[in-house]
Amino acid sequence: MPTILSYELPGQDELQSFDWDCTIQEGHDQGGSATQFPVEEGSKISDHIDLEPKKITLEGFVSNTPIKKMSSYPVVGDGLNRGQQAWEAITRIHRQKLLCDVYTDTEIYESMAIESLSTDKTRRKHGGLWVTINLKEVRLVEAQEVRIKDNPAPVKGPPPADDGTAARRERKQKLGRILLKFAEETERQQERLDDMAEAEKNGTTSEMSNLSLKYFAEDLARGAE
């Protein structure tokens, strides 16, 4: 599964997603601290261990001249190349303080905030956007008014265990649609690469030209939908 960041823009219900052409590195950090004091035998051990918020570092690349068409991040700004558009999309998430869900082969992370992001260009790093993103988990809780015995006044208390189940189900359904679209696009691009490789193998220049024209027309038609 590719590394994907999904998020919602303010005032919009549809999930947006961002991924890059190449995931260079992932760093997963899950820490915690145990008490330094003796624990009474028979007590609940989990009460004496504090888990720290999860962290993940992502390093990726977005090419200005990709071999396949990708449109998994919102296009922002006229006259910007592909790497610049990707940078604008990421910095928008950071500046607007939006929470992301991050999907990797290792784990799915929910409610992650971008703590920092950076990009650099060197003699070896060119031709697009080379970006590093550090994200940290934001733990969300919900308060609920409950009534206790012999006290009609509402007080704050923890939510039921199943609170938020419907919202999580809806987000997973939206993610499913994103992943399905990505899988279909990947399969389509792989078929194109196989056809081009076969035409090149046969040495048929006209066939390769026809295939390129066909794919260009298909991309124009898809963009107009």
Backbone as JSON, one array per atom type, in Angstrom:
{
  "sequence": "MPTILSYELPGQDELQSFDWDCTIQEGHDQGGSATQFPVEEGSKISDHIDLEPKKITLEGFVSNTPIKKMSSYPVVGDGLNRGQQAWEAITRIHRQKLLCDVYTDTEIYESMAIESLSTDKTRRKHGGLWVTINLKEVRLVEAQEVRIKDNPAPVKGPPPADDGTAARRERKQKLGRILLKFAEETERQQERLDDMAEAEKNGTTSEMSNLSLKYFAEDLARGAE",
  "N": [[0.84, -1.19, 0.0], [0.57, 2.23, -0.82], [2.13, 5.14, 0.72], [-0.04, 7.37, 2.16], [-1.51, 10.51, 2.83], [-4.43, 11.6, 4.25], [-7.01, 14.06, 4.51], [-9.32, 16.63, 5.61], [-10.54, 19.57, 4.2], [-11.46, 22.72, 5.62], [-14.96, 23.26, 5.85], [-15.59, 21.43, 3.9], [-16.81, 18.21, 3.02], [-15.72, 16.06, 1.7], [-13.02, 13.79, 1.63], [-9.66, 14.75, 1.17], [-6.6, 13.76, -0.44], [-3.1, 12.98, -0.3], [-0.19, 11.92, -1.88], [3.11, 10.81, -2.82], [5.38, 10.45, -5.64], [7.48, 8.79, -5.03], [8.27, 7.1, -2.12], [10.78, 7.7, -0.01], [11.77, 7.24, 2.56], [10.58, 6.02, 5.69], [9.93, 6.76, 9.07], [9.14, 5.4, 12.13], [7.94, 6.06, 15.33], [7.26, 5.12, 18.52], [6.87, 5.75, 21.7], [7.19, 5.5, 25.32], [6.8, 5.66, 28.92], [7.71, 4.07, 31.91], [6.84, 3.77, 35.37], [9.16, 4.76, 37.91], [8.95, 3.96, 40.44], [8.27, 1.47, 42.98], [5.78, -1.0, 42.29], [2.79, -2.08, 43.6], [2.12, -5.47, 44.16], [-0.29, -7.17, 42.27], [-1.7, -4.95, 41.56], [-3.05, -2.81, 38.91], [-1.11, -2.89, 36.17], [-1.03, -1.28, 33.9], [-1.75, 1.23, 34.76], [0.55, 2.38, 35.57], [2.16, 2.91, 33.48], [2.9, 5.15, 30.99], [1.96, 5.98, 27.79], [3.45, 7.62, 25.08], [2.49, 10.11, 22.64], [2.11, 8.95, 19.28], [4.6, 9.08, 16.7], [5.7, 9.95, 13.41], [7.95, 10.03, 10.7], [8.21, 11.13, 7.44], [9.68, 10.85, 4.3], [9.78, 11.95, 1.04], [9.39, 12.11, -2.61], [8.37, 14.21, -5.24], [7.97, 14.33, -8.6], [8.76, 16.63, -11.24], [8.56, 15.83, -13.81], [6.92, 13.35, -14.29], [6.55, 9.81, -14.99], [4.06, 8.88, -15.1], [0.67, 9.96, -14.85], [-0.39, 11.74, -12.06], [-2.79, 12.73, -9.72], [-3.41, 13.09, -7.06], [-3.29, 15.03, -5.17], [-4.58, 18.24, -4.33], [-4.67, 20.57, -6.99], [-3.1, 23.6, -6.86], [-2.71, 27.02, -7.47], [-1.81, 28.84, -10.32], [0.39, 28.3, -13.06], [2.37, 26.97, -11.67], [4.83, 24.42, -11.25], [4.78, 20.82, -10.93], [6.04, 19.95, -8.54], [6.02, 22.33, -7.05], [3.29, 22.7, -6.75], [2.69, 20.5, -5.13], [4.12, 21.18, -2.82], [2.73, 23.49, -2.03], [0.28, 22.29, -1.4], [0.97, 20.69, 0.83], [1.97, 22.6, 2.66], [-0.33, 24.06, 3.04], [-1.9, 22.31, 4.57], [-0.34, 22.36, 6.88], [-0.28, 25.12, 7.62], [-2.98, 25.69, 8.04], [-3.44, 24.12, 10.16], [-4.45, 21.47, 10.08], [-5.65, 18.18, 10.83], [-4.36, 14.98, 10.0], [-4.84, 11.72, 8.56], [-2.66, 9.04, 8.34], [-1.58, 6.6, 6.15], [0.2, 3.71, 5.99], [2.34, 0.93, 5.04], [3.17, -0.19, 7.4], [1.58, 0.75, 9.59], [-1.61, 2.26, 10.37], [-2.18, 5.59, 11.01], [-4.03, 7.81, 12.95], [-5.45, 11.09, 13.28], [-3.18, 12.91, 13.1], [-0.83, 15.54, 13.41], [1.02, 17.94, 11.56], [4.15, 18.62, 12.59], [6.54, 19.66, 11.67], [8.0, 20.55, 8.51], [10.16, 20.19, 5.73], [12.24, 21.12, 2.94], [14.78, 20.64, 0.5], [17.29, 21.5, -1.92], [19.83, 20.08, -3.8], [22.87, 19.21, -5.53], [22.35, 16.61, -6.14], [19.73, 16.41, -5.56], [17.19, 17.27, -7.32], [14.89, 18.35, -9.91], [12.32, 18.21, -8.98], [10.21, 17.98, -6.06], [11.71, 17.44, -3.01], [10.92, 16.31, 0.03], [10.54, 16.4, 3.58], [8.56, 15.31, 6.21], [7.43, 15.7, 9.49], [5.29, 14.21, 11.76], [2.94, 14.19, 14.47], [0.95, 12.48, 16.84], [-2.28, 13.59, 17.79], [-4.19, 13.36, 20.51], [-7.56, 12.81, 20.76], [-10.44, 13.6, 22.65], [-13.8, 13.22, 23.78], [-16.3, 15.03, 25.45], [-19.13, 14.36, 27.49], [-22.4, 14.94, 28.71], [-23.66, 13.61, 31.67], [-25.86, 12.11, 34.09], [-25.77, 11.66, 37.55], [-26.66, 9.46, 40.26], [-29.23, 10.63, 42.42], [-28.64, 13.25, 41.86], [-29.71, 15.66, 39.93], [-28.39, 17.48, 38.33], [-26.54, 18.07, 35.37], [-23.33, 16.69, 34.68], [-19.89, 16.71, 33.65], [-18.52, 13.98, 31.91], [-16.85, 10.91, 30.92], [-17.16, 9.74, 27.52], [-19.37, 7.19, 26.15], [-18.13, 3.88, 25.42], [-18.47, 3.24, 22.74], [-18.7, 5.63, 21.45], [-18.47, 7.79, 18.67], [-18.16, 5.83, 16.78], [-19.67, 5.72, 14.4], [-18.65, 7.92, 12.99], [-15.98, 7.15, 12.61], [-16.41, 4.91, 11.01], [-17.45, 6.1, 8.72], [-15.23, 7.61, 7.86], [-13.47, 5.54, 7.24], [-14.82, 4.4, 5.11], [-14.62, 6.46, 3.24], [-11.84, 6.47, 2.94], [-11.56, 3.97, 1.76], [-12.64, 4.41, -0.77], [-10.73, 6.19, -1.77], [-8.39, 4.57, -1.82], [-9.22, 2.58, -3.58], [-9.53, 4.04, -5.95], [-6.87, 4.81, -6.31], [-5.66, 2.29, -6.66], [-6.88, 1.43, -9.05], [-5.91, 3.4, -10.81], [-3.16, 2.87, -10.67], [-3.06, 0.28, -11.73], [-3.97, 0.82, -14.31], [-1.93, 2.49, -15.3], [0.21, 0.71, -15.21], [-0.53, -1.17, -17.14], [-0.31, 0.47, -19.37], [2.47, 0.96, -19.41], [3.39, -1.64, -19.9], [2.34, -2.1, -22.47], [3.72, -0.12, -23.94], [6.34, -1.0, -23.57], [6.25, -3.43, -24.91], [5.73, -2.58, -27.52], [8.08, -1.13, -27.99], [9.91, -3.18, -27.84], [9.28, -4.65, -30.1], [10.08, -2.88, -31.95], [8.44, -1.09, -33.28], [7.86, 1.9, -34.36], [5.71, 3.47, -35.21], [3.58, 2.27, -33.9], [4.18, 2.85, -31.23], [3.92, 5.62, -31.29], [1.22, 5.85, -31.87], [0.14, 4.71, -29.57], [1.0, 6.56, -27.61], [-0.41, 8.84, -28.43], [-3.0, 7.9, -28.07], [-3.08, 7.5, -25.27], [-2.7, 10.11, -24.4], [-5.06, 11.3, -25.32], [-6.9, 9.88, -23.77], [-6.23, 10.8, -21.19], [-6.9, 13.49, -21.41], [-9.65, 13.24, -21.75], [-10.38, 12.08, -19.3], [-9.69, 14.13, -17.58], [-11.61, 15.98, -18.19], [-13.9, 15.02, -17.13]],
  "CA": [[0.0, 0.0, 0.0], [1.38, 3.45, -0.84], [1.98, 6.05, 1.85], [-1.05, 8.36, 1.8], [-2.04, 11.41, 3.84], [-5.79, 12.04, 3.94], [-7.42, 15.16, 5.38], [-10.5, 17.36, 5.18], [-10.42, 21.02, 4.22], [-12.6, 23.35, 6.33], [-16.16, 23.5, 5.07], [-15.78, 20.39, 2.89], [-17.04, 16.88, 3.6], [-14.98, 15.04, 0.98], [-11.63, 13.63, 2.03], [-8.57, 15.0, 0.23], [-5.48, 12.85, -0.19], [-1.81, 13.38, -0.84], [0.88, 10.94, -1.87], [4.18, 11.23, -3.72], [5.79, 9.45, -6.63], [8.43, 7.85, -4.43], [8.5, 7.19, -0.68], [12.19, 7.42, 0.17], [12.02, 6.7, 3.89], [9.58, 6.18, 6.75], [10.44, 6.54, 10.42], [8.04, 5.21, 13.06], [8.41, 6.24, 16.71], [6.22, 4.94, 19.53], [7.57, 5.67, 22.98], [6.42, 5.46, 26.55], [7.63, 5.68, 30.13], [7.2, 3.28, 33.04], [7.14, 4.38, 36.66], [10.4, 4.36, 38.55], [8.64, 3.57, 41.82], [7.76, 0.11, 43.11], [4.36, -1.19, 42.04], [2.24, -3.1, 44.5], [1.75, -6.7, 43.48], [-1.72, -7.32, 42.1], [-2.31, -3.72, 41.04], [-3.16, -2.73, 37.46], [0.18, -2.42, 35.68], [-1.2, -0.24, 32.88], [-1.87, 2.53, 35.41], [1.88, 2.88, 35.9], [2.9, 3.07, 32.22], [2.35, 6.23, 30.16], [2.34, 5.92, 26.38], [3.6, 8.91, 24.45], [1.83, 10.19, 21.32], [2.86, 8.34, 18.19], [5.27, 10.0, 15.77], [6.15, 9.35, 12.16], [8.69, 10.91, 9.8], [8.05, 10.7, 6.05], [10.52, 11.53, 3.31], [9.3, 11.54, -0.27], [9.78, 12.87, -3.79], [7.35, 14.47, -6.25], [8.72, 14.69, -9.8], [8.18, 17.59, -12.17], [8.39, 15.13, -15.09], [6.6, 11.96, -13.93], [6.26, 8.89, -16.09], [2.63, 8.62, -15.06], [-0.11, 11.11, -14.39], [-0.9, 11.61, -10.71], [-3.58, 13.92, -9.33], [-3.95, 12.75, -5.75], [-3.29, 16.19, -4.3], [-5.29, 19.32, -5.01], [-3.84, 21.48, -7.77], [-3.25, 24.96, -6.34], [-1.81, 28.01, -8.05], [-1.58, 28.77, -11.75], [1.77, 28.49, -13.47], [3.3, 26.25, -10.81], [5.12, 23.07, -11.68], [4.17, 19.79, -10.1], [6.64, 19.98, -7.22], [5.54, 23.52, -6.36], [1.9, 22.43, -6.37], [2.7, 19.57, -4.0], [4.57, 21.93, -1.65], [1.61, 24.33, -1.63], [-0.73, 21.45, -0.77], [1.44, 20.27, 2.15], [2.04, 23.76, 3.55], [-1.71, 24.43, 3.38], [-2.27, 21.46, 5.71], [0.41, 22.82, 8.05], [-0.67, 26.47, 8.02], [-4.36, 25.67, 8.52], [-3.45, 23.27, 11.35], [-5.38, 20.37, 9.84], [-5.23, 16.85, 11.24], [-4.27, 14.02, 8.9], [-4.7, 10.29, 8.78], [-1.53, 8.59, 7.54], [-1.72, 5.18, 5.86], [1.46, 3.11, 5.55], [2.37, -0.54, 5.12], [3.45, -0.58, 8.78], [0.46, 1.04, 10.49], [-2.48, 3.38, 10.05], [-2.13, 6.59, 12.06], [-5.16, 8.72, 12.9], [-5.36, 12.38, 13.99], [-1.79, 13.33, 13.14], [-0.58, 16.94, 13.08], [2.36, 18.2, 11.02], [4.97, 19.44, 13.48], [7.52, 20.39, 10.86], [8.25, 20.05, 7.17], [11.32, 20.85, 5.15], [12.64, 20.69, 1.61], [16.07, 21.18, 0.12], [17.76, 21.18, -3.26], [21.27, 19.94, -3.91], [23.3, 18.72, -6.84], [21.73, 15.31, -6.36], [18.3, 16.54, -5.32], [16.64, 18.26, -8.24], [13.87, 17.78, -10.79], [11.02, 18.09, -8.31], [10.16, 18.32, -4.63], [12.22, 16.49, -2.02], [10.3, 16.86, 1.23], [10.51, 15.6, 4.81], [7.45, 15.73, 7.07], [7.36, 15.09, 10.82], [3.94, 14.28, 12.27], [2.75, 13.72, 15.84], [-0.44, 12.15, 17.16], [-3.07, 14.44, 18.68], [-5.21, 12.5, 21.13], [-8.85, 13.5, 20.84], [-11.43, 13.06, 23.6], [-15.1, 13.86, 23.69], [-17.0, 15.16, 26.72], [-20.55, 14.08, 27.41], [-23.13, 15.23, 29.94], [-24.33, 12.46, 32.25], [-26.48, 12.38, 35.39], [-25.45, 10.68, 38.57], [-27.77, 9.16, 41.15], [-29.61, 11.62, 43.42], [-28.15, 14.57, 41.48], [-30.24, 15.9, 38.58], [-27.57, 18.42, 37.56], [-25.61, 17.39, 34.44], [-21.9, 16.85, 34.94], [-19.04, 16.22, 32.58], [-18.03, 12.63, 32.14], [-16.27, 10.3, 29.72], [-18.17, 9.26, 26.57], [-19.5, 5.74, 26.08], [-17.02, 3.24, 24.71], [-18.71, 3.18, 21.3], [-18.93, 6.97, 20.93], [-17.64, 8.1, 17.51], [-18.05, 4.68, 15.89], [-20.23, 6.07, 13.09], [-17.71, 8.83, 12.31], [-14.82, 6.36, 12.17], [-16.85, 4.06, 9.9], [-17.57, 6.95, 7.54], [-13.88, 7.94, 7.4], [-12.9, 4.34, 6.61], [-15.46, 4.25, 3.8], [-14.0, 7.45, 2.35], [-10.51, 5.98, 2.64], [-11.7, 2.86, 0.83], [-12.82, 4.96, -2.11], [-9.45, 6.75, -2.2], [-7.47, 3.48, -2.13], [-9.71, 1.91, -4.79], [-9.18, 4.9, -7.07], [-5.42, 4.72, -6.49], [-5.34, 0.97, -7.22], [-7.31, 1.43, -10.45], [-4.98, 4.24, -11.56], [-1.88, 2.16, -10.74], [-3.22, -0.82, -12.68], [-4.09, 1.38, -15.66], [-0.62, 2.95, -15.71], [1.05, -0.46, -15.44], [-0.91, -1.7, -18.45], [0.28, 1.35, -20.37], [3.91, 0.7, -19.46], [3.58, -2.94, -20.54], [2.07, -1.93, -23.91], [4.82, 0.64, -24.52], [7.52, -1.86, -23.58], [6.06, -4.43, -25.97], [5.9, -1.89, -28.81], [9.5, -0.82, -28.14], [10.59, -4.44, -28.08], [9.03, -5.02, -31.48], [10.69, -1.88, -32.81], [7.41, -0.46, -34.1], [7.79, 3.31, -33.99], [4.35, 3.97, -35.44], [2.72, 1.75, -32.84], [4.46, 3.62, -30.03], [3.33, 6.95, -31.48], [-0.24, 5.71, -31.74], [-0.16, 4.48, -28.16], [1.18, 7.82, -26.9], [-1.55, 9.7, -28.79], [-4.19, 7.32, -27.44], [-3.03, 7.77, -23.84], [-2.89, 11.55, -24.22], [-6.49, 11.57, -25.49], [-7.59, 9.34, -22.6], [-6.0, 11.69, -20.05], [-7.71, 14.68, -21.64], [-11.05, 12.89, -21.5], [-10.55, 11.88, -17.87], [-9.62, 15.43, -16.92], [-12.83, 16.74, -18.48], [-15.04, 14.42, -16.42]],
  "C": [[0.88, 1.24, 0.0], [1.17, 4.26, 0.44], [1.06, 7.19, 1.44], [-1.4, 9.2, 3.03], [-3.45, 11.81, 3.4], [-6.22, 13.08, 4.97], [-8.67, 15.8, 4.81], [-10.23, 18.85, 5.27], [-11.63, 21.61, 4.93], [-13.76, 23.63, 5.4], [-16.43, 22.48, 3.98], [-15.93, 19.04, 3.57], [-16.18, 15.81, 2.94], [-13.52, 15.0, 1.44], [-10.7, 13.99, 0.88], [-7.45, 14.02, 0.54], [-4.23, 13.39, -0.85], [-0.87, 12.18, -0.79], [1.92, 11.39, -2.89], [4.58, 10.1, -4.64], [6.69, 8.39, -6.02], [8.53, 8.12, -2.93], [9.93, 6.75, -0.42], [12.44, 6.75, 1.51], [10.84, 6.96, 4.8], [10.26, 5.93, 8.09], [9.28, 6.5, 11.4], [8.57, 5.25, 14.49], [7.22, 6.13, 17.66], [6.9, 4.71, 20.87], [6.62, 5.63, 24.16], [7.37, 5.49, 27.74], [6.93, 4.89, 31.23], [7.63, 3.95, 34.34], [8.46, 3.87, 37.22], [10.19, 3.89, 39.98], [8.11, 2.14, 41.87], [6.25, 0.06, 42.93], [3.87, -2.34, 42.91], [1.78, -4.31, 43.7], [0.23, -6.83, 43.44], [-2.41, -6.07, 41.59], [-2.3, -3.73, 39.51], [-1.9, -2.09, 36.89], [0.01, -1.26, 34.7], [-1.35, 1.15, 33.49], [-0.51, 3.16, 35.69], [2.77, 3.0, 34.66], [2.19, 4.13, 31.38], [2.88, 6.1, 28.73], [2.4, 7.32, 25.8], [2.86, 8.94, 23.11], [2.73, 9.59, 20.24], [3.46, 9.41, 17.29], [5.67, 9.24, 14.51], [6.86, 10.42, 11.32], [8.62, 10.32, 8.39], [8.96, 11.52, 5.16], [10.12, 11.02, 1.93], [9.73, 12.49, -1.37], [8.59, 13.0, -4.73], [8.07, 15.03, -7.48], [7.98, 15.75, -10.61], [7.93, 16.97, -13.54], [8.09, 13.67, -14.82], [6.35, 11.11, -15.16], [4.79, 8.52, -16.12], [1.91, 9.82, -14.48], [-0.64, 10.82, -12.99], [-1.65, 12.88, -10.35], [-4.19, 13.7, -7.96], [-3.81, 13.88, -4.74], [-3.94, 17.35, -5.05], [-4.33, 20.25, -5.74], [-4.11, 22.91, -7.3], [-2.25, 25.87, -7.02], [-1.59, 27.8, -9.53], [-0.11, 28.98, -12.05], [2.79, 27.8, -12.61], [3.59, 24.87, -11.38], [4.6, 22.08, -10.65], [4.72, 19.77, -8.68], [6.17, 21.17, -6.4], [4.09, 23.34, -5.91], [1.83, 21.52, -5.15], [3.12, 20.3, -2.72], [3.46, 22.83, -1.13], [0.54, 23.52, -0.91], [-0.31, 21.06, 0.64], [1.46, 21.45, 3.12], [0.65, 24.27, 3.91], [-2.19, 23.62, 4.56], [-1.62, 21.98, 6.99], [-0.1, 24.17, 8.54], [-2.09, 26.51, 8.59], [-4.54, 24.73, 9.71], [-4.48, 22.14, 11.23], [-4.79, 19.06, 10.34], [-5.3, 15.91, 10.04], [-4.4, 12.6, 9.43], [-3.61, 9.81, 7.82], [-1.61, 7.07, 7.39], [-0.41, 4.66, 5.28], [1.33, 1.6, 5.58], [2.54, -1.01, 6.56], [2.24, -0.42, 9.67], [-0.37, 2.18, 9.92], [-2.5, 4.32, 11.24], [-3.29, 7.56, 11.89], [-4.86, 9.99, 13.71], [-3.9, 12.79, 14.2], [-1.66, 14.79, 12.71], [0.85, 17.09, 12.56], [3.09, 19.13, 11.98], [6.0, 20.25, 12.71], [7.6, 19.75, 9.49], [9.39, 20.84, 6.56], [11.58, 20.3, 3.76], [13.99, 21.31, 1.3], [16.42, 20.73, -1.29], [19.28, 21.16, -3.25], [21.61, 19.47, -5.31], [22.64, 17.39, -7.17], [20.21, 15.35, -6.18], [17.74, 17.65, -6.2], [15.54, 17.59, -9.06], [12.5, 17.64, -10.16], [11.13, 18.5, -6.86], [10.67, 17.16, -3.8], [11.79, 17.02, -0.66], [10.36, 15.86, 2.37], [9.45, 16.17, 5.72], [7.52, 14.97, 8.39], [5.96, 15.3, 11.39], [3.87, 13.66, 13.66], [1.27, 13.53, 16.11], [-1.06, 13.19, 18.1], [-4.2, 13.58, 19.23], [-6.48, 13.29, 21.35], [-9.75, 12.81, 21.85], [-12.72, 13.84, 23.42], [-15.75, 13.89, 25.06], [-18.49, 14.92, 26.5], [-21.21, 14.39, 28.76], [-23.87, 13.98, 30.41], [-24.93, 12.87, 33.59], [-26.11, 11.27, 36.36], [-26.63, 10.55, 39.52], [-27.96, 10.25, 42.2], [-29.05, 13.02, 43.13], [-28.62, 14.87, 40.06], [-29.37, 16.81, 37.74], [-26.64, 17.66, 36.63], [-24.18, 17.69, 34.81], [-21.14, 16.27, 33.75], [-18.54, 14.83, 32.92], [-17.49, 12.06, 30.86], [-17.38, 9.78, 28.8], [-18.29, 7.74, 26.64], [-18.39, 5.16, 25.23], [-17.21, 3.26, 23.21], [-18.95, 4.55, 20.68], [-17.96, 7.26, 19.78], [-17.49, 6.95, 16.54], [-18.54, 5.02, 14.49], [-19.28, 6.96, 12.31], [-16.5, 8.07, 11.8], [-15.19, 5.47, 10.99], [-16.93, 4.87, 8.61], [-16.19, 7.3, 6.98], [-13.23, 6.74, 6.72], [-13.53, 4.1, 5.24], [-14.87, 5.23, 2.78], [-12.59, 7.01, 1.96], [-10.56, 4.85, 1.62], [-11.87, 3.34, -0.6], [-11.53, 5.54, -2.65], [-8.49, 5.64, -2.64], [-7.9, 2.73, -3.39], [-9.35, 2.71, -6.02], [-7.69, 4.82, -7.37], [-5.04, 3.39, -7.13], [-5.72, 0.89, -8.69], [-6.35, 2.24, -11.32], [-3.64, 3.54, -11.72], [-1.95, 1.02, -11.75], [-3.27, -0.31, -14.12], [-2.72, 1.83, -16.18], [0.33, 1.78, -15.99], [0.74, -1.1, -16.78], [-0.32, -0.86, -19.57], [1.78, 1.07, -20.53], [4.21, -0.62, -20.15], [3.38, -2.84, -22.04], [3.21, -1.18, -24.58], [6.09, -0.2, -24.6], [7.44, -2.9, -24.69], [6.26, -3.8, -27.34], [7.36, -1.55, -29.05], [10.31, -2.07, -28.45], [10.45, -4.87, -29.54], [9.61, -4.02, -32.46], [9.71, -1.17, -33.7], [7.23, 0.98, -33.65], [6.38, 3.86, -34.13], [3.39, 3.5, -34.36], [2.93, 2.51, -31.55], [3.85, 5.02, -30.12], [1.83, 6.9, -31.32], [-0.65, 5.5, -30.29], [-0.04, 5.77, -27.36], [0.03, 8.77, -27.17], [-2.83, 9.21, -28.13], [-4.22, 7.65, -25.95], [-3.24, 9.26, -23.55], [-4.36, 11.91, -24.33], [-7.29, 11.05, -24.29], [-7.43, 10.26, -21.39], [-6.78, 12.97, -20.2], [-9.17, 14.4, -21.33], [-11.33, 12.71, -20.02], [-10.53, 13.21, -17.12], [-10.87, 16.26, -17.13], [-14.04, 16.19, -17.74], [-15.35, 15.17, -15.14]]
}
